[in-house]
Every structure is written in C-alpha cells, then in structure tokens.
Amino acid sequence: MLRPPPLSSLHHCKADNLLTYRSEKENELVMKKRNQIFVCLAVMLVFLLCMRLCAAEETTNVIVAGRHTVSLEQAQQEVDDLIAAYRNTYGIAFIRDDYIHIRNRALNSLLSYCIMDNVVEDYGLDTFTQEESESLMQQAEEAYEQTLEYYIEDYKAIYAGFMDDDTAKEMARDYLERSGCTIDSLYRTAMCYAGYDRLYADVTKDVAIEDDEEVYAYYMEKHVEPDRKLFADHIDQYELYTSAYGQNVYYIPKGYRSVSRILLTYPEDIQTEISIGQAKREAIQTLLEDKTKTEEECQLLNREAELLQAQLLAIREKAVPALQDSINEIQARIMAGESFDSLIAAYGQDEEMLSCPEGYMVHEASIVYETEFRDAAMSLEQIGDISEPVLTDSGIQFICYLSDVPEGAVQLNQDAFVAMAEEALETKKAKVFQNAMDDWSKKYAVAVYPEKIVLPDDK
C-alpha cells in the first residue's frame, strides 16, 4: 500500500536548498512563519493522497519497484500538489530548475514508499494484533476529528456571520466525504505508516552514539561550520537572525564584546517628543528608500533628516537637568569603587539588563543598537572601563566593558547538549536507513521515468 510523504515534512528541509535563489537560512525562516497554517492542511492532504494512490487504476507507470508501481496519474497528482504546497508556502514564482527539483523530490518520496511497501510485506511487518489495531483506529478517529474541526473553522471564517455551527459542520463533513477522507481511509493509512515505523526501528535498532566527542563532531560539522560560512563576514545578517528573528545561530563572529549598562529613562514628556521625532525619522527613511525619488528630492529629504536629528539631540539635552542628580550620584559611587552591578540594581531602568548578568554582545558593525550606544561601548579600551554618560533616544546610559566574546562555536549547556546528541543519533539512524534503502532499490529492480511528468511551464 503506497503512501506519499507528509506535506508537513516541508518544514524540515533546511539542508535541501530548494530554491535556487534563496539562502538556506531564509528558507528556514519563511517555512517557520507559515508552519501553523500547514499543520492541519498537511494532515488532510497526506491522507487524500494516500487514498488516491490506493484507488487509482493502473495506467502508464512512472515508477516501478518490485511488486509495486506508481501510475502516471498518481505521480502527476503528487507533483502538482507538492508544487502547490511550495507556492502557498513561499508565495513567489518558481523557475524551471525549481519545478524540476520539486518533481524529483516528489518522485523520490513515492519511490521510497514503493520500496518500503515491498520490504514491509517481505518482512511480515504489515500484520497487527487486536490491541495494536484498536490503537491505530483511535489515531485515525483523532486525525479525522482534527481535520473536521479545521474545515469547520475554515467555513465559519469564510462565511462569518452567515453560517451557524451546525451548517459549517455539515458542509465540512460533506467535503471530507466527497474528498475520500474517512475514518476508514485514515485507519488504513495509519496501518501503513505503522509498518514503516516498524521497518525503520528494526533497521536502526543497533545504531548508537559512541561518545561525547561524536556529538561535538556532529555539532561542529552540521551547525557551527555552516553558520560560520554564513555569518563570519556578515555581522548585519548575524544580528538579524539572532536578535531580530530570534533564530539559533551556533557560531559567534570575531570582534564581539560584552557590555552592561545603567539606563536612566527620560521624563514622560521628553520621551513623547523623542517618539514623535523617531516616527518622523522613520517616515523620511521610508521615502528615501523609494527608488522613484529624484536626486533633488533625496537631497531635500536628507537635509530634513539632518535638521530632525539636530532637534532630537536638543530634546535629549533638555532632559539632562531632570536626571542630573542621579547622574551625579552614579558618578560619585563609581569613583568610590562600588560595583557596576550594584549600581545597575540601584538605578537601572532596563528590565532586561537586570536579568542579564552576562551583558549585551556588541560589535563595531552592530545594527541592532542605537549608534551612540554602540560607538560608546566599542570606544572603551580595557575590560572594566566605564563610559561617561551617553545620551541616546532611549535615555542616558552608563556603559561598562565586561569581557571579550570568543569567536567560534556557541557553548552548549546540558539541555542543549542532550538535544544535540538526540539529533546526532537520529541523523546517524537516517543515514543507516538510507543505506538500506539503496540496497533494497537494487534488490527490487527500480525504474523511474520523470520525463512523463508535465510541469507548469510545459503546459
């Protein structure tokens, strides 16, 4: 019983470099942003594809593997659905090479399931006890209810205010029935995947990680080195991914230092004036990015930006008298030798700093900090040096140079190391299983005819 790959597997193709003109990291981010949308759709589409593969009549075959085949109709539908899934995910047009890559991915998945169907049958892994069958039926019922609920909510959203719950439920059930998605079809699919799971477990049962060194070697090869290539000379991209996008990056570029700060925020009226100025500055920057602007218009906008920046500097200066007592006290306590941490606790108004004893990582090319803060942090000459008061849009700041941040791999804590070990083990298992698949493909006389598939730009 042949089964196509779950569409949800699209969310784990970081190393695939699917799109010829998108970076690996960009693909990963886009996929994560769309992940929630696809979870329910993936469940539905996988099972509908499964039923097509089971029910379709034999025509010209695109794949032959031992006793199992995939017809042209089946393969074409799988390729078309996968192309549609990628279009919905990326929201961009594809070039010829992308279509070929997607087609090959779809056919390779179908071929893999064809081969596994042969092996599952030969190994006798497709029979189940009554207890196992009941468990699989429960999974099918839960999957059906999840899928039904998704479509009920979808109909209610589409016809908001015009459809009650009973009508939405009736329409959703009717759609699933017409599409061939039933508890019985999901049960047969669950049985099929249970056979695949048994096969995978049997082939990989003796695979193990030998020692911690193997985990670290995997970590360096699969995570640190790829990130080094991406970010070593691109501090702006590094900070976008780590600070702006919140992504895990496992390599720290050269040139970072750690600093802490005491932030004194401005009085409310001053902060309001600054916020208004910031909004104007952002509006000017947006206009400057308009490629249709003439050189004369850009010059006028730049002059306006310069005047606005001068106004912001003047607004900051207005706030100094209101904070002068605190500034004097901090400077006096610094001169008296008090620890900077104690002064942060006493005066600091940066809540994140209070819970971040390791400080902020700053680089001379940093883009995520205010320019004045960055430049002042990087101008400190020795570890332990403390800056004079620095006026920024967010407030008046004292900055302390804590340490230099070593270039290289991010150190893994215990939890991260355990997770990395699990990942290394699964990767090792997958490699062993793929080697077995390669051997089985020779045993079962495989033939694939991708030229029979019609791609969108062939039509």
HELIX and SHEET records of a PDB file:
HELIX    1   1 LEU A    7  HIS A   12  5                                   6    
HELIX    2   2 LYS A   14  ASP A   16  5                                   3    
HELIX    3   3 GLU A   24  ALA A   55  1                                  32    
HELIX    4   4 LEU A   72  TYR A   90  1                                  19    
HELIX    5   5 ARG A   96  TYR A  123  1                                  28    
HELIX    6   6 GLN A  130  ILE A  158  1                                  29    
HELIX    7   7 ASP A  165  SER A  179  1                                  15    
HELIX    8   8 ILE A  183  THR A  204  1                                  22    
HELIX    9   9 ASP A  212  TYR A  219  1                                   8    
HELIX   10  10 MET A  220  VAL A  224  3                                   5    
HELIX   11  11 GLU A  225  PHE A  231  1                                   7    
HELIX   12  12 ILE A  235  GLU A  239  1                                   5    
HELIX   13  13 LEU A  240  ALA A  244  3                                   5    
HELIX   14  14 GLU A  268  LEU A  288  1                                  21    
HELIX   15  15 GLU A  295  MET A  335  1                                  41    
HELIX   16  16 PHE A  340  TYR A  347  1                                   8    
HELIX   17  17 GLU A  351  LEU A  354  1                                   4    
HELIX   18  18 THR A  371  SER A  379  1                                   9    
HELIX   19  19 GLN A  414  LYS A  443  1                                  30    
HELIX   20  20 PRO A  450  LYS A  452  5                                   3    
HELIX   21  21 PRO A  456  ASP A  458  5                                   3    
SHEET    1   A 3 HIS A  68  SER A  71  0                                        
SHEET    2   A 3 ASN A  61  ALA A  65 -1                                        
SHEET    3   A 3 VAL A 446  VAL A 448 -1                                        
SHEET    1   B 2 TYR A 251  ILE A 252  0                                        
SHEET    2   B 2 GLY A 408  ALA A 409 -1                                        
SHEET    1   C 4 TYR A 360  VAL A 362  0                                        
SHEET    2   C 4 ARG A 257  LEU A 264 -1                                        
SHEET    3   C 4 GLY A 395  ASP A 404 -1                                        
SHEET    4   C 4 VAL A 390  THR A 392 -1                                        
END                                                                             
